[in-house]
Amino acid sequence: MLKVSDLRLREVINVVDGRRLGPIKDIDIDVENGTIRALVLNPEGGRMFRMFGRQEDIVIPWENINKIGIDVILVELEQIAYNYE
């Protein structure tokens, strides 16, 4: 069984283009069903680029996660969904 803290240590890679998407910032959990709905990521570049403008979070629905490995999480995203906060 994986802990949320273990997930946050893994890199998230998009298998469509091989791009690193950034570290996991948050996890959207459905508390009624006890399932994960989505991963919320800080885009690559993190805080440094936030100084120069607003950087939106990347939201990855659970259905788009292909594989959770020891070091990486592989996701399949044709188009990246952004969360405008």
CYANA upper distance limits for C-alpha pairs under 8 A (distance plus 0.5 A):
  2 LEU  CA      6 ASP  CA      6.88
  2 LEU  CA      7 LEU  CA      7.73
  3 LYS  CA      7 LEU  CA      7.16
  4 VAL  CA      8 ARG  CA      7.01
  4 VAL  CA     27 ILE  CA      8.44
  5 SER  CA      9 LEU  CA      7.37
  6 ASP  CA     10 ARG  CA      7.73
  7 LEU  CA     24 ILE  CA      8.15
  8 ARG  CA     23 PRO  CA      7.38
  8 ARG  CA     24 ILE  CA      5.70
  8 ARG  CA     25 LYS  CA      7.91
  9 LEU  CA     23 PRO  CA      8.21
  9 LEU  CA     24 ILE  CA      8.34
  9 LEU  CA     71 ASP  CA      8.26
 10 ARG  CA     23 PRO  CA      7.93
 10 ARG  CA     24 ILE  CA      8.41
 10 ARG  CA     70 ILE  CA      8.04
 10 ARG  CA     71 ASP  CA      5.64
 10 ARG  CA     72 VAL  CA      5.31
 10 ARG  CA     73 ILE  CA      6.86
 11 GLU  CA     20 ARG  CA      7.68
 11 GLU  CA     21 LEU  CA      8.38
 11 GLU  CA     22 GLY  CA      7.28
 11 GLU  CA     23 PRO  CA      6.59
 11 GLU  CA     24 ILE  CA      8.40
 11 GLU  CA     71 ASP  CA      7.09
 11 GLU  CA     72 VAL  CA      5.15
 11 GLU  CA     73 ILE  CA      6.58
 12 VAL  CA     20 ARG  CA      6.44
 12 VAL  CA     21 LEU  CA      6.17
 12 VAL  CA     22 GLY  CA      6.73
 12 VAL  CA     23 PRO  CA      7.23
 12 VAL  CA     24 ILE  CA      8.18
 12 VAL  CA     72 VAL  CA      6.24
 12 VAL  CA     73 ILE  CA      5.25
 12 VAL  CA     74 LEU  CA      6.53
 12 VAL  CA     75 VAL  CA      7.58
 13 ILE  CA     18 GLY  CA      6.65
 13 ILE  CA     19 ARG  CA      6.19
 13 ILE  CA     20 ARG  CA      5.11
 13 ILE  CA     21 LEU  CA      6.40
 13 ILE  CA     72 VAL  CA      7.47
 13 ILE  CA     73 ILE  CA      6.71
 13 ILE  CA     74 LEU  CA      5.57
 13 ILE  CA     75 VAL  CA      6.62
 14 ASN  CA     18 GLY  CA      5.74
 14 ASN  CA     19 ARG  CA      5.93
 14 ASN  CA     20 ARG  CA      7.00
 14 ASN  CA     21 LEU  CA      7.37
 14 ASN  CA     74 LEU  CA      6.49
 14 ASN  CA     75 VAL  CA      5.43
 14 ASN  CA     76 GLU  CA      5.96
 14 ASN  CA     77 LEU  CA      6.79
 15 VAL  CA     19 ARG  CA      8.01
 15 VAL  CA     74 LEU  CA      6.74
 15 VAL  CA     75 VAL  CA      6.50
 15 VAL  CA     76 GLU  CA      5.96
 15 VAL  CA     77 LEU  CA      8.14
 16 VAL  CA     76 GLU  CA      6.40
 16 VAL  CA     77 LEU  CA      6.98
 16 VAL  CA     78 GLU  CA      7.11
 20 ARG  CA     44 GLU  CA      7.48
 21 LEU  CA     41 LEU  CA      7.81
 21 LEU  CA     42 ASN  CA      8.28
 21 LEU  CA     43 PRO  CA      6.32
 21 LEU  CA     44 GLU  CA      6.10
 21 LEU  CA     58 ILE  CA      8.46
 22 GLY  CA     41 LEU  CA      6.47
 22 GLY  CA     42 ASN  CA      5.96
 22 GLY  CA     43 PRO  CA      5.42
 22 GLY  CA     44 GLU  CA      4.89
 22 GLY  CA     45 GLY  CA      8.00
 22 GLY  CA     46 GLY  CA      8.07
 23 PRO  CA     41 LEU  CA      6.07
 23 PRO  CA     42 ASN  CA      6.18
 23 PRO  CA     43 PRO  CA      7.91
 23 PRO  CA     44 GLU  CA      8.03
 24 ILE  CA     39 LEU  CA      7.21
 24 ILE  CA     40 VAL  CA      6.41
 24 ILE  CA     41 LEU  CA      4.90
 24 ILE  CA     42 ASN  CA      6.89
 25 LYS  CA     39 LEU  CA      8.33
 25 LYS  CA     40 VAL  CA      6.08
 25 LYS  CA     41 LEU  CA      5.41
 25 LYS  CA     42 ASN  CA      6.27
 26 ASP  CA     39 LEU  CA      6.73
 26 ASP  CA     40 VAL  CA      5.46
 26 ASP  CA     41 LEU  CA      7.29
 27 ILE  CA     36 ILE  CA      7.58
 27 ILE  CA     37 ARG  CA      8.27
 27 ILE  CA     38 ALA  CA      6.56
 27 ILE  CA     39 LEU  CA      5.22
 27 ILE  CA     40 VAL  CA      6.33
 28 ASP  CA     36 ILE  CA      6.48
 28 ASP  CA     37 ARG  CA      5.88
 28 ASP  CA     38 ALA  CA      5.54
 28 ASP  CA     39 LEU  CA      6.66
 28 ASP  CA     40 VAL  CA      7.81
 29 ILE  CA     34 GLY  CA      7.45
 29 ILE  CA     35 THR  CA      6.33
 29 ILE  CA     36 ILE  CA      4.92
 29 ILE  CA     37 ARG  CA      5.97
 29 ILE  CA     38 ALA  CA      7.73
 30 ASP  CA     34 GLY  CA      6.11
 30 ASP  CA     35 THR  CA      5.81
 30 ASP  CA     36 ILE  CA      6.54
 30 ASP  CA     37 ARG  CA      6.77
 31 VAL  CA     35 THR  CA      7.46
 36 ILE  CA     62 TRP  CA      7.10
 37 ARG  CA     61 PRO  CA      6.51
 37 ARG  CA     62 TRP  CA      5.80
 38 ALA  CA     59 VAL  CA      7.03
 38 ALA  CA     60 ILE  CA      5.79
 38 ALA  CA     61 PRO  CA      4.71
 38 ALA  CA     62 TRP  CA      5.36
 39 LEU  CA     59 VAL  CA      6.35
 39 LEU  CA     60 ILE  CA      5.62
 39 LEU  CA     61 PRO  CA      7.05
 39 LEU  CA     62 TRP  CA      7.60
 40 VAL  CA     57 ASP  CA      6.95
 40 VAL  CA     58 ILE  CA      6.17
 40 VAL  CA     59 VAL  CA      5.11
 40 VAL  CA     60 ILE  CA      6.85
 41 LEU  CA     57 ASP  CA      6.14
 41 LEU  CA     58 ILE  CA      5.51
 41 LEU  CA     59 VAL  CA      6.90
 41 LEU  CA     60 ILE  CA      8.40
 42 ASN  CA     46 GLY  CA      6.25
 42 ASN  CA     56 GLU  CA      8.26
 42 ASN  CA     57 ASP  CA      5.84
 42 ASN  CA     58 ILE  CA      7.02
 43 PRO  CA     55 GLN  CA      7.90
 43 PRO  CA     56 GLU  CA      7.83
 43 PRO  CA     57 ASP  CA      6.63
 43 PRO  CA     58 ILE  CA      6.82
 45 GLY  CA     49 PHE  CA      6.41
 46 GLY  CA     50 ARG  CA      7.38
 47 ARG  CA     51 MET  CA      7.39
 48 MET  CA     52 PHE  CA      8.27
 49 PHE  CA     53 GLY  CA      7.30
 49 PHE  CA     55 GLN  CA      7.66
 50 ARG  CA     54 ARG  CA      6.08
 50 ARG  CA     55 GLN  CA      6.08
 56 GLU  CA     82 TYR  CA      6.38
 56 GLU  CA     83 ASN  CA      6.34
 56 GLU  CA     84 TYR  CA      6.17
 56 GLU  CA     85 GLU  CA      7.68
 57 ASP  CA     82 TYR  CA      6.06
 57 ASP  CA     83 ASN  CA      5.71
 57 ASP  CA     84 TYR  CA      7.65
 58 ILE  CA     80 ILE  CA      7.27
 58 ILE  CA     81 ALA  CA      6.38
 58 ILE  CA     82 TYR  CA      5.21
 58 ILE  CA     83 ASN  CA      6.67
 59 VAL  CA     80 ILE  CA      8.12
 59 VAL  CA     81 ALA  CA      6.15
 59 VAL  CA     82 TYR  CA      6.37
 59 VAL  CA     83 ASN  CA      6.80
 60 ILE  CA     64 ASN  CA      7.09
 60 ILE  CA     65 ILE  CA      8.18
 60 ILE  CA     75 VAL  CA      8.48
 60 ILE  CA     77 LEU  CA      8.48
 60 ILE  CA     80 ILE  CA      8.36
 60 ILE  CA     81 ALA  CA      7.63
 61 PRO  CA     65 ILE  CA      7.88
 64 ASN  CA     75 VAL  CA      6.07
 64 ASN  CA     76 GLU  CA      5.85
 64 ASN  CA     77 LEU  CA      7.18
 65 ILE  CA     73 ILE  CA      7.86
 65 ILE  CA     74 LEU  CA      6.66
 65 ILE  CA     75 VAL  CA      4.84
 65 ILE  CA     76 GLU  CA      6.92
 66 ASN  CA     73 ILE  CA      8.20
 66 ASN  CA     74 LEU  CA      5.97
 66 ASN  CA     75 VAL  CA      5.70
 66 ASN  CA     76 GLU  CA      7.15
 67 LYS  CA     73 ILE  CA      6.35
 67 LYS  CA     74 LEU  CA      5.64
 67 LYS  CA     75 VAL  CA      7.57
 68 ILE  CA     72 VAL  CA      6.85
 68 ILE  CA     73 ILE  CA      4.98
 68 ILE  CA     74 LEU  CA      6.87
 69 GLY  CA     73 ILE  CA      6.36
 69 GLY  CA     74 LEU  CA      8.33
